[in-house]
């Protein structure tokens, strides 16, 4: 086999379509553009994204980037240094944090963060805790216990509502 003996398979190579070279070629008169109309004219095609005059999809989309995560869980953060307001040996949970004014809402999960130092022995029951905060609490002689986050119930709609017994 030599390079000059190589041939492509029959049907693999096509001649270029030469339009507007007479009716005998089969591509004369309208030159494969159809009859009259905007697309038959030179430069007559529409810009990309044009939708015939209605507001284009790209204009209907919001301008700013990004999205809001629908499954985001907003934690209420409390630092270790803020836990000094509790007495030695106290149990710290969401309700006691609300009473002391360290968190605003009792139905949102709470996370303890490790900023500051702790000198009191506390029993802490929260939804989440950082590694550094856990180390500081255990170093002070306290204990940490994680309570599960409350799963949010799906909102009932007319389709998902249970049918009444007849």
KOLZA-235305 format. One record per atom (N, C-alpha, C, CB): residue number from 1; atom name; y negated, x negated, z negated. Coordinates in pm, whole numbers. Each point is the difference from the previous one (the first is absolute). Glycine has a CB too. Layout:
! residues N
 seq atom     yy     xx     zz
 NUM   CA      Y      X      Z
...
***
This chain:
! residues 166
 seq atom     yy     xx     zz
   1    N    117    -84      0
   1   CA   -117     84      0
   1    C   -125    -89      0
   1   CB    126    184   -121
   2    N   -217   -151    210
   2   CA   -126    -75      7
   2    C   -116     98     -9
   2   CB    108   -181    141
   3    N   -223    129   -180
   3   CA   -117     86    -15
   3    C    -38     69    130
   3   CB    -80   -150   -181
   4    N     94     81    293
   4   CA    -42     62    125
   4    C    100    103     51
   4   CB   -121   -208     53
   5    N    238    217   -117
   5   CA     96    103     42
   5    C     -7    125    -89
   5   CB    150   -181     86
   6    N   -231    176   -195
   6   CA     -9    116    -89
   6    C    -76    114     67
   6   CB      7   -152   -200
   7    N     43    274    184
   7   CA    -67    118     53
   7    C      5    109   -107
   7   CB     61    -60    240
   8    N   -169    138   -246
   8   CA      0    111    -95
   8    C     86    112     58
   8   CB   -232    -61    -86
   9    N    278    151     -1
   9   CA     84    111     43
   9    C    -81     93     88
   9   CB    138    -18   -208
  10    N    -68     89    296
  10   CA    -71     91     90
  10    C    -56    116    -83
  10   CB    151    -63    196
  11    N   -277     97   -169
  11   CA    -67    107    -76
  11    C    -76    -49   -120
  11   CB    177    150     75
  12    N   -165   -279   -109
  12   CA    -70    -53   -116
  12    C   -145    -31     31
  12   CB    214    -95    -82
  13    N   -246     67    206
  13   CA   -139    -34     38
  13    C    -55    109     90
  13   CB     49   -248    -18
  14    N   -173    290    -10
  14   CA    -63    107     77
  14    C   -125    -52     67
  14   CB     91    172   -157
  15    N   -122   -112    270
  15   CA   -127    -31     66
  15    C   -112     71    -74
  15   CB    113    -29    224
  16    N   -233    -28   -222
  16   CA   -117     61    -62
  16    C    -36    125     78
  16   CB    -83   -224    -84
  17    N     44    334     12
  17   CA    -41    123     65
  17    C   -141    -19     56
  17   CB    145    139   -155
  18    N   -160   -129    287
  18   CA   -130    -16     65
  18    C    -47    138     43
  18   CB     54   -236     80
  19    N   -150    292   -156
  19   CA    -45    136     27
  19    C   -120     -2     93
  19   CB     85     75   -224
  20    N   -108     37    293
  20   CA   -116     13     88
  20    C     10    -82    127
  20   CB   -133     42   -200
  21    N    254    -61    250
  21   CA     17    -79    122
  21    C     55     87    114
  21   CB     39   -207   -139
  22    N    -80    335    139
  22   CA     42     87    109
  22    C    112     94    -42
  22   CB    -67   -177    161
  23    N     75    291    -91
  23   CA    100    100    -35
  23    C    141    -45     34
  23   CB   -171    174     37
  24    N    187   -265     55
  24   CA    134    -47     37
  24    C     69    -71   -116
  24   CB    -78    -21    235
  25    N      0    -34   -325
  25   CA     61    -69   -114
  25    C     52     98   -105
  25   CB   -152   -193     41
  26    N    110    320    -31
  26   CA     38     98   -101
  26    C    -95      0   -119
  26   CB    237    -28     72
  27    N   -334    -61    -72
  27   CA    -94    -10   -111
  27    C   -142     -5     52
  27   CB    172   -119   -139
  28    N   -200    201    239
  28   CA   -135      4     56
  28    C    -73    123    -50
  28   CB     77   -124    202
  29    N   -182    164   -136
  29   CA    -85    117    -27
  29    C    -47      6   -146
  29   CB    124    122    180
  30    N    -42    -73   -273
  30   CA    -43     11   -139
  30    C     39   -122    -84
  30   CB     19    247     22
  31    N     58   -337     35
  31   CA     37   -127    -64
  31    C     62     17   -139
  31   CB   -183   -106    127
  32    N    276    198   -138
  32   CA     77     22   -123
  32    C    -86     48   -116
  32   CB    156   -175     76
  33    N   -278    228    -46
  33   CA    -88     47   -107
  33    C     -2    152     -9
  33   CB   -139   -206     29
  34    N    219    275     50
  34   CA     -7    145      0
  34    C   -117     48     83
  34   CB    108      6   -224
  35    N   -143    122    210
  35   CA   -112     55     75
  35    C   -129    -32    -74
  35   CB    145    186     95
  36    N   -251   -106    -73
  36   CA   -129    -31    -63
  36    C      6     12   -152
  36   CB   -114     82    207
  37    N     10   -126   -271
  37   CA     -6      7   -146
  37    C    -53   -129    -57
  37   CB    190    161     -1
  38    N   -212   -159   -129
  38   CA    -62   -116    -64
  38    C     85   -126     17
  38   CB   -108    153   -165
  39    N    239   -140    151
  39   CA     85   -119      6
  39    C     22    -49    144
  39   CB    113     79   -209
  40    N   -155      1    307
  40   CA     10    -47    138
  40    C   -117    -89     39
  40   CB    125    208     56
  41    N   -233   -202   -134
  41   CA   -119    -80     29
  41    C     16   -142    -55
  41   CB   -142    208     -5
  42    N     61   -299     61
  42   CA      5   -136    -53
  42    C    -71     -1   -136
  42   CB      6   -101    235
  43    N     58     38   -332
  43   CA    -56     -3   -136
  43    C      3    134    -67
  43   CB   -144   -184     71
  44    N    230    273    -27
  44   CA     -2    137    -49
  44    C     90     28   -118
  44   CB    -55     62    227
  45    N    124   -162   -278
  45   CA     88     29   -112
  45    C    -80      9   -130
  45   CB    190   -117    118
  46    N   -134    186   -217
  46   CA    -70     21   -127
  46    C     32   -114    -95
  46   CB      8    249     32
  47    N    -96   -268   -131
  47   CA     19   -110    -94
  47    C    121     28    -90
  47   CB   -248    -48      4
  48    N    307    -56    -62
  48   CA    112     21    -92
  48    C    -45     82   -121
  48   CB    103   -217     75
  49    N    -23    313   -116
  49   CA    -33     82   -116
  49    C    -77    126     34
  49   CB     -1   -205   -131
  50    N    -36    224    259
  50   CA    -74    121     39
  50    C     96    117      1
  50   CB   -163   -135    139
  51    N    122    247   -200
  51   CA     90    114    -12
  51    C    -59    125     63
  51   CB     91    -98   -209
  52    N   -162     82    320
  52   CA    -50    115     74
  52    C   -120     67    -63
  52   CB    227     31     79
  53    N   -296    -95   -168
  53   CA   -120     57    -59
  53    C     16     44   -144
  53   CB    -60     72    224
  54    N    184    -49   -269
  54   CA     17     31   -143
  54    C    -19   -126    -81
  54   CB    160    189     54
  55    N   -186   -174   -184
  55   CA    -24   -116    -85
  55    C    125    -86     -2
  55   CB   -164    129   -143
  56    N    155   -254    185
  56   CA    119    -84      9
  56    C     63    -26   -136
  56   CB    -97   -106    203
  57    N    224     76   -199
  57   CA     77    -27   -121
  57    C    -63   -112    -83
  57   CB    207     76    119
  58    N   -252   -181    -52
  58   CA    -56   -114    -72
  58    C   -129     38    -72
  58   CB    103   -154    168
  59    N   -179    252   -115
  59   CA   -121     46    -67
  59    C     30     95   -113
  59   CB   -123    -27    212
  60    N    239     91   -207
  60   CA     38     94   -107
  60    C     54    -72   -122
  60   CB     48    170    172
  61    N     -6   -295   -156
  61   CA     54    -76   -113
  61    C   -112    -48    -91
  61   CB    195    -71    142
  62    N   -167     52   -274
  62   CA   -103    -52    -90
  62    C    -42   -141     39
  62   CB     93    142   -183
  63    N   -219   -174    153
  63   CA    -54   -129     43
  63    C     49   -113    -88
  63   CB   -201    117     87
  64    N    214    -94   -216
  64   CA     35   -108    -92
  64    C    148    -29      5
  64   CB   -190     63   -147
  65    N    225   -187    119
  65   CA    140    -44      6
  65    C     70     31   -133
  65   CB    -61   -182    165
  66    N    192    166   -163
  66   CA     78     14   -122
  66    C     42    145    -24
  66   CB   -121   -196    -95
  67    N    187    216    -19
  67   CA     47    133    -35
  67    C     13      9   -152
  67   CB    122     22    222
  68    N   -111    100   -272
  68   CA     23     21   -143
  68    C    149     24    -20
  68   CB   -234     97    -35
  69    N    293   -178    -51
  69   CA    143     13    -26
  69    C     25    128    -78
  69   CB     28   -252      1
  70    N     49    346     54
  70   CA     22    126    -72
  70    C     88    -14   -123
  70   CB    -27    115    216
  71    N    106   -222   -223
  71   CA     90    -17   -115
  71    C    -53   -102   -101
  71   CB    190     60    149
  72    N   -322    -92   -142
  72   CA    -58    -96    -93
  72    C     -2     59   -141
  72   CB   -141    -98    185
  73    N    178     16   -285
  73   CA     -3     42   -139
  73    C   -119    -69    -68
  73   CB    254     35     -4
  74    N   -357     41    -37
  74   CA   -116    -63    -64
  74    C     27    -26   -147
  74   CB   -152    114    163
  75    N    163   -242   -201
  75   CA     22    -36   -139
  75    C   -132    -11    -74
  75   CB    209   -121     64
  76    N   -206    151   -194
  76   CA   -114    -25    -87
  76    C     27   -134    -69
  76   CB    -48    250    -36
  77    N    -42   -346     53
  77   CA     22   -135    -51
  77    C    -59    -16   -140
  77   CB     -1    -88    235
  78    N     78     22   -322
  78   CA    -46    -33   -135
  78    C     36   -147    -24
  78   CB     28    241    -87
  79    N   -126   -322     45
  79   CA     26   -140    -28
  79    C     52    -19   -142
  79   CB   -178    -64    163
  80    N    246    -48   -184
  80   CA     58    -31   -131
  80    C   -110    -10   -105
  80   CB    191   -122    111
  81    N   -306     66    -75
  81   CA   -109    -16    -98
  81    C    -52    135    -50
  81   CB    -63   -215    111
  82    N     79    322    -31
  82   CA    -45    132    -41
  82    C     92     63   -104
  82   CB   -101     28    224
  83    N    222    -82   -240
  83   CA     97     56    -95
  83    C    -28    -44   -144
  83   CB    169      3    183
  84    N   -270    -86   -204
  84   CA    -36    -46   -135
  84    C    -54    114    -86
  84   CB    -51   -226     94
  85    N     13    339    -34
  85   CA    -55    112    -78
  85    C    108     72    -81
  85   CB   -177     28    173
  86    N    305    -52   -141
  86   CA    110     64    -72
  86    C     34    -78   -126
  86   CB     89     91    216
  87    N    -33    -20   -316
  87   CA     42    -63   -125
  87    C    128    -79     23
  87   CB   -107    183   -134
  88    N    133   -278     44
  88   CA    121    -81      8
  88    C    123     89    -18
  88   CB   -126   -203    -89
  89    N    225    192    178
  89   CA    123     78     -9
  89    C    -10    137     65
  89   CB     50   -121   -207
  90    N   -159    152    273
  90   CA    -19    132     61
  90    C     80     12    130
  90   CB   -230     13   -102
  91    N    258    112    138
  91   CA     65     28    127
  91    C   -108     43    100
  91   CB    218     69   -116
  92    N   -219   -137    231
  92   CA   -100     27    102
  92    C     68     72    116
  92   CB   -138   -203    -68
  93    N     93    325     96
  93   CA     47     72    118
  93    C   -121     63     69
  93   CB    228     45   -107
  94    N   -202     36    208
  94   CA   -110     55     81
  94    C    -91     88    -86
  94   CB    147     -7    204
  95    N    -88     88   -292
  95   CA    -82     91    -81
  95    C    -89    -77    -97
  95   CB    178    172     20
  96    N   -127   -277    -83
  96   CA    -83    -78    -92
  96    C   -110    -76     75
  96   CB    196    -22   -156
  97    N   -167    -20    279
  97   CA   -102    -66     81
  97    C   -111     98     38
  97   CB    174   -159     88
  98    N   -139    285    -62
  98   CA   -101    101     31
  98    C    -85     29   -124
  98   CB    151    101    175
  99    N    -87    -93   -293
  99   CA    -73     25   -125
  99    C   -102   -110    -28
  99   CB    199    122    -89
 100    N   -162   -247    114
 100   CA    -90   -113    -24
 100    C   -103    -17    111
 100   CB    182   -111   -126
 101    N   -167    185    237
 101   CA    -96     -7    109
 101    C     23   -117     95
 101   CB   -159    108   -151
 102    N    279   -167    149
 102   CA     29   -113     89
 102    C     41     46    140
 102   CB     69   -132   -199
 103    N    -13    252    209
 103   CA     29     59    131
 103    C    -58    141      1
 103   CB    212   -140     28
 104    N   -239    191     91
 104   CA    -68    129     12
 104    C     97    118     10
 104   CB   -187   -119    110
 105    N    299     99    -41
 105   CA     89    113     28
 105    C    140    -27    -55
 105   CB   -134     54    206
 106    N    193     50   -265
 106   CA    133    -18    -57
 106    C    112     24    101
 106   CB    -94     69   -219
 107    N     60     -8    334
 107   CA    106     29     97
 107    C     16   -109    107
 107   CB    -44    240    -39
 108    N    -41   -345     38
 108   CA     15   -111     94
 108    C     72   -116    -68
 108   CB   -211     70    122
 109    N    292   -146    -47
 109   CA     72   -112    -62
 109    C    -94   -112    -44
 109   CB    197     57    142
 110    N   -153   -132   -244
 110   CA    -80   -107    -60
 110    C     70   -133     21
 110   CB    -94    158   -173
 111    N     15   -261    205
 111   CA     54   -136     13
 111    C    -78    -92    -93
 111   CB     70     42    240
 112    N      3   -125   -315
 112   CA    -62    -98    -89
 112    C    -11   -131     76
 112   CB     93    114   -209
 113    N   -214   -171    211
 113   CA    -27   -126     68
 113    C    -23   -110   -103
 113   CB    -98    123    198
 114    N    111   -249   -155
 114   CA      4   -113    -94
 114    C   -130    -70    -28
 114   CB    223    -28     79
 115    N   -338     90    -64
 115   CA   -128    -67    -26
 115    C    -30      3   -150
 115   CB    -85     65    229
 116    N     58   -179   -287
 116   CA    -33     -9   -143
 116    C    122    -37    -83
 116   CB   -180    168     35
 117    N    160   -164   -169
 117   CA    107    -34    -94
 117    C     25    115    -96
 117   CB    -59   -243     18
 118    N    177    243    -79
 118   CA     39    104    -95
 118    C     50    -66   -126
 118   CB     59    160    186
 119    N   -107   -113   -302
 119   CA     40    -59   -128
 119    C     80     96    -85
 119   CB   -201   -143     10
 120    N    221    266     36
 120   CA     68    103    -80
 120    C    137     33     59
 120   CB   -223     95    -68
 121    N    313    -57    -25
 121   CA    136     37     41
 121    C     -2    148     38
 121   CB    107   -175   -154
 122    N    -86    204    282
 122   CA     -6    137     50
 122    C    126     37     75
 122   CB   -248    -19     15
 123    N    282    147    -21
 123   CA    108     54     81
 123    C    -66     77    114
 123   CB    164     16   -198
 124    N   -141    -61    321
 124   CA    -71     54    115
 124    C     96     76     90
 124   CB   -166   -188    -11
 125    N    130    313     40
 125   CA     80     86     88
 125    C    -91     49    111
 125   CB    155     71   -190
 126    N   -147   -138    307
 126   CA    -83     36    115
 126    C     85      2    126
 126   CB   -203   -101   -111
 127    N    139    137    224
 127   CA     74     12    127
 127    C     26   -134     66
 127   CB   -102    222     29
 128    N      8   -318    -43
 128   CA     16   -129     64
 128    C    -73   -106    -81
 128   CB     21    110    227
 129    N     25   -234   -212
 129   CA    -61   -109    -76
 129    C     14   -129     79
 129   CB     51    115   -219
 130    N   -156   -196    218
 130   CA      7   -126     74
 130    C     79   -103    -80
 130   CB   -221     50    111
 131    N    270   -152    -42
 131   CA     82   -102    -63
 131    C    -78    -76   -107
 131   CB    133    -21    212
 132    N   -259    -14   -182
 132   CA    -81    -75    -97
 132    C    -31     85   -122
 132   CB    -99   -134    187
 133    N     75    263   -168
 133   CA    -27     88   -114
 133    C    124     14    -87
 133   CB   -170    124    137
 134    N    286   -114    -74
 134   CA    125     13    -76
 134    C     24   -126    -82
 134   CB     95    151    177
 135    N   -122   -268   -121
 135   CA     16   -125    -74
 135    C    -93     -6   -121
 135   CB     67   -114    212
 136    N   -193    155   -195
 136   CA    -97     -3   -110
 136    C     37     98   -111
 136   CB   -176    -67    162
 137    N    227    184   -126
 137   CA     38    100   -100
 137    C    122    -49    -79
 137   CB    -91    184    146
 138    N    189   -242    -78
 138   CA    119    -51    -68
 138    C    -34   -122    -85
 138   CB    144     86    186
 139    N   -240   -167   -142
 139   CA    -43   -117    -76
 139    C    -66     44   -131
 139   CB    -31   -130    214
 140    N    -38    245   -213
 140   CA    -64     53   -120
 140    C    100     74    -90
 140   CB   -214     20    128
 141    N    339     -8    -82
 141   CA    104     64    -82
 141    C     23    146     36
 141   CB    -58   -155   -180
 142    N     -4    204    284
 142   CA     15    139     39
 142    C    114     22     97
 142   CB   -241     29    -37
 143    N    261     96     74
 143   CA    105     36     95
 143    C    -61     84    113
 143   CB    177     -8   -183
 144    N   -111      3    298
 144   CA    -44     76    117
 144    C    112     92     46
 144   CB   -155   -187     69
 145    N    118    309    -38
 145   CA     97     96     51
 145    C    -63     72    119
 145   CB    108     28   -230
 146    N    -37    -24    342
 146   CA    -50     66    120
 146    C     50    144      3
 146   CB     -6   -219    124
 147    N    -87    311   -102
 147   CA     38    139     17
 147    C    -12     34    148
 147   CB    -76     62   -236
 148    N    163     24    288
 148   CA     -6     28    145
 148    C   -125     80     35
 148   CB    250     -4     10
 149    N   -296    -19    114
 149   CA   -113     77     51
 149    C     46    143     25
 149   CB   -105   -207    104
 150    N     17    302   -128
 150   CA     35    139     23
 150    C      3     26    151
 150   CB   -102     70   -222
 151    N    216    -26    276
 151   CA      1     31    144
 151    C    -83    124     25
 151   CB    229   -104     27
 152    N   -314     98     74
 152   CA    -84    114     34
 152    C     82    102     76
 152   CB   -205   -146      6
 153    N    197    270    -51
 153   CA     75    107     66
 153    C    -68     36    131
 153   CB     80     88   -223
 154    N     -1    -62    328
 154   CA    -62     40    127
 154    C    -66    137    -15
 154   CB    172   -133    129
 155    N   -287    147    -63
 155   CA    -71    127     -7
 155    C     79    106     75
 155   CB   -222   -119    -18
 156    N    233    237    -42
 156   CA     75    107     63
 156    C    -88     70    102
 156   CB    139     31   -208
 157    N    -84    -12    326
 157   CA    -67     76    105
 157    C     79    127     23
 157   CB    -93   -211    108
 158    N     45    291    -15
 158   CA     70    126     27
 158    C    140    -24     54
 158   CB   -219    107     46
 159    N    236   -217     30
 159   CA    131    -28     59
 159    C     97    -54   -104
 159   CB   -110    -45    219
 160    N     61    -38   -316
 160   CA     91    -61    -96
 160    C     15     83   -127
 160   CB    -63   -221     93
 161    N    -18    328   -110
 161   CA     11     83   -119
 161    C    135     72      0
 161   CB   -253     31     -7
 162    N    309    -19   -114
 162   CA    131     64     -9
 162    C    -16    151     24
 162   CB     82   -180   -162
 163    N     11    239    236
 163   CA     -9    146     23
 163    C     29     77   -129
 163   CB     70    -33    241
 164    N   -144    142   -259
 164   CA     20     81   -121
 164    C    128     81     12
 164   CB   -249     13    -36
 165    N    316      9    -79
 165   CA    123     78     -1
 165    C    -33    147     19
 165   CB    112   -169   -149
 166    N    -35    236    232
 166   CA    -26    142     26
 166    C     91     87    -81
 166   CB    -74    -55    227
***
